[in-house]
């Protein structure tokens, strides 16, 4: 199988400039595979998307801070994210993938390297982890100031979501819970997400407008993101999700940035979404 290209090799600048100290709170890095080998049993093999390419994209888009999320492509070997953090001059932090059996010493080492949380996937195309083990792990994350990040299919908001209310640390829900934007704001899955967010333990990433809607219907995803930002302004985070793994198309990252004034129509909301919330939650220096 040929390597899969998931991102635009010739990105453009955006017509919207995010405010100073803004943060792209959800990206990945892939490789280079010669230095950071891809995991056995991975779902696909991407074209390398290394830190240098990410840094260049952020300079082009005016992104000043970032949180890099370890990808299943690299499995539990978090060195690729740690390497990018070390090169990021304090502007890049990370989220790791770990087994629930991870030793406390390894968690402490990751925390010292700029890892702010650990992520678990509950998706059909990725192996899952028993919820009770994940909740138990959160009690070991708490002393380190680390949080839990979860990626789940929309219908699981009704089961995985309430179970995670037992977490000992804050819980970040990826990509708006992967709701189907075509079903609108009154669908039970989006309503379930909003119910979860009434609990101050939870936060949500209003990334993935391009994932919960089709290429031609981003506006439907934007409408849901805007409702979340307006309803839960202090607990929303935003990200591009570059380099867009397991996608239906290759998004234009500039176009995603240009949607920000629609997602957060007021300047104060944009400041909270892009600057204040990530600065406080991820503890940027």
N, C-alpha and C positions, 0 to 999 in steps of 0.2 A: 504494500500500500504506500503511495507517495505521501510525503510530508504534507500536512494540511496548512494552508495559509489562512489565518483568521483575522488579519488586520491589514489596513491600507498601507502599502509600502511608500506612498507619496502623500502623506497627510497635508492638509491645508491649515492655515491660521483661521481662527474663528472671528466672526464679526462682533462677538461679545467678549469683553474682558472681565474675568472674575475679580472680585475685590482682593486687595492685598492680604497675604497670609491665608489664602484659600487652600482647600485640601481636596484632592481626589482620593476618596476613602476606600476605593476598591479597584485594584488592578492585580495582574499577575505578571510574572516573568517566566519565560521558558528558555532554559539553557544559557549559553551555548551548550549543546549536548556533549561536546567533546570535553568540557570542563565539569558540567553538572549533568550527568547521565539521566535519562528519563527512566521512570520506574518500570519494572517488569509488570505485565498485566494491565498497563494503561489502556484507556479506552480509545485513544488515537495518538498519533505522533504529529506534533505541530512543527511548523517551520520555526526555527529559533526566534525568540522575541526577547532578547537580552536586556539588561539594565541600561546599556548605552542607548538603545532604541527608545526605551521608555523615557529616559531623561531628556532626550532630544524632543520627543513629542510634547512633554510637559513644558519645555522652554518655548516651543512654538505656540502652545495653547495658553501660556501664562499661568500654568499651575505651579504653585510654590511648595506645597506639601503633599504627602501621599502616604497611603497605607497599602502595602503590598501583601496580598493574600496568597499563601502557599497553594499551589495547584495540585490536584490529584495526579497530574502528569509526572510530578516529581515525588509523589508519595510522601512518606514520613521523613525524607531527607530534606531538611529545611535549609541547607547550606546556600541554595540559590537566592533565597530571600534574605538570609543573614548577610550575604555578600553585597547585595544591593543596598541594604540598610547601611552597612559600613562605608559604602561609597557615596552615600546620600548627604553627608555633611549635616546630620541632624534633622534633615527635612523629610526623611523617609523612615517609617516604622513598619511593623509587620504583624501578620497573623499566621500562626503555624498550624500544620496538621500533625497530630500525635495520636497514638493509640491510648485508650483509657488506662492502660497499664504503664504509661510513661513514668519513669522514676521522678521523685521530687527534685533530685539534683539536676536532672535534665530540664525540668520546667524552670528552675531557678537560673540555669545557664541561658535558656532562651529569653527569659525576662531581662536579664542583664544585657543581652544582645539587641534589645529594642523590639522584642516580640511582646505585643500588648494583649493578645488573646489567642484562643485556639478555635478551630473551625471543625464542625461536623456536618456531613452531608446526609440528607435523607431524600435521595433522588433515585428514580428507577434505574438510571444508567450508572450509579455509583454504589459501592458496598455500604451498607448501613451499620450502625452501632446501637446496641441496646440502650434505650433511654435511661434506664436506672443506672447504668455504668457512667453515662454522660453526666447525669445529675450528681452522682457520687464524686466524679472528678472535680466538679465545680468547688467542692469544699477544699480541695487542694490548690485551686487557682486563687481563691480569695486572699490568702496571705501575701501573694505575689502581686496583687493589683491587676490580675489578668481577667479578661471577660470571656464569655462564650459567644461564638458566632455560629449561626445555623443557616443551612440552605435546604429548604424543603419544598416539595410539591404543594400546590395550593390547597388541595383537599386535606392535607395533614395539619393545616392551621387549627383544625378542630380537635386533634388528638395530640400531636407533638407539642403544639403551642401550650395548652394548659398543663401538660406534664412538666414543661420547662419552667413553669411558674415556681417550681420547687428549687430552682437554681440558687446557689449561694452567691452568685455574681451576676452582673447585668448580662442580658441576652440580646444580641443584635440579630435581626432577621434580614437575610439577604434579599435583594431584588424584589421588594414589596411582596414577599411571600409567593412569588411566581404566580400571582393571580392572573386570570385571563381578562385582559382589559376590554375585550369585546363584550363581556357580560355586564359591564357597567358597575357603578358604585353600590348598587343595591343587591348584588349577588351575595350569597351566603358566605363565600370565601373571603371577599373583601370585608364584609361586615364582621367576620370572625377575626380578621387581622386587626380591625379597629378596636374590637373588644379587648384583644390582647394588649394593645397599646395603651389602654386605660390603666394598665398596671405599670407603674413607673419603673419596674424592673426591665421592661422591654424597650428596645430601640429598633428603628427600621432604616434600611438603606433604600432611598428612592432612586437607586440605580436600576438599570434594566428596563427603562421605558421601551427600548428597542427589542426586549425579550418578551414582554407581556403583550405586545402589540405587533402587528405585521409592519413591514417596511413602509407601507402606504397608510398606516393608521396610527402612527406614533401619537397623534393628538389624543387618542383614547387613553394611552398610557400616561401621557402628561396630565390629563384630567385627574387620574387617580393619585398621581404623585403630588399634584397641587393640593388635593383634599387632605392628604396625609400631612403635608407641610403646614397647611393652615390649621389643622386640628391638633397636631402634636409638634409644634414648632421647635421645642427644646430637645426632642428626641429623634430627629431625622438627620441622616447623613447622606451624602451624595457621592457617586463615583462613576467613572466611565466604563469600568469592567474591561478595559484594554488588557490583553489583545483578543478578547471576545471568543473564548473557547466554546465549543459545542453550540454553535449558533446557526441560524437559518440563512444569514447573509453577513457580509462584511460591513459593519456600520462605519459611518463617517464621524470620527471623533469630534471634529469641529461642529458638526450638526448637533451632537449631543450637548456640547457646551452652549450652543446657541439656544437650546431649549430651556436653559436655566431661568431666564426672565419669565417664562410661562409657568414653570414649576413653582417658582417663588416670586410672585409678581411685585412684591414690595421690597425695597432695598433692605429694610430691617430683617425680613425673612431670609433674604439671600445671605446676609451677614451671619445669621444664626446657622443656617444650613451649611455654609461653606467655610466659615471661619470659627465662630464661637463654639459650636457643638463639637467639631472634631478636635479643636485645641484643648478643650476641657476633658473630653472623653478619652482621647488617646494620649494626652499629657505630652504634647509637643513642648520643647524647651522654649 
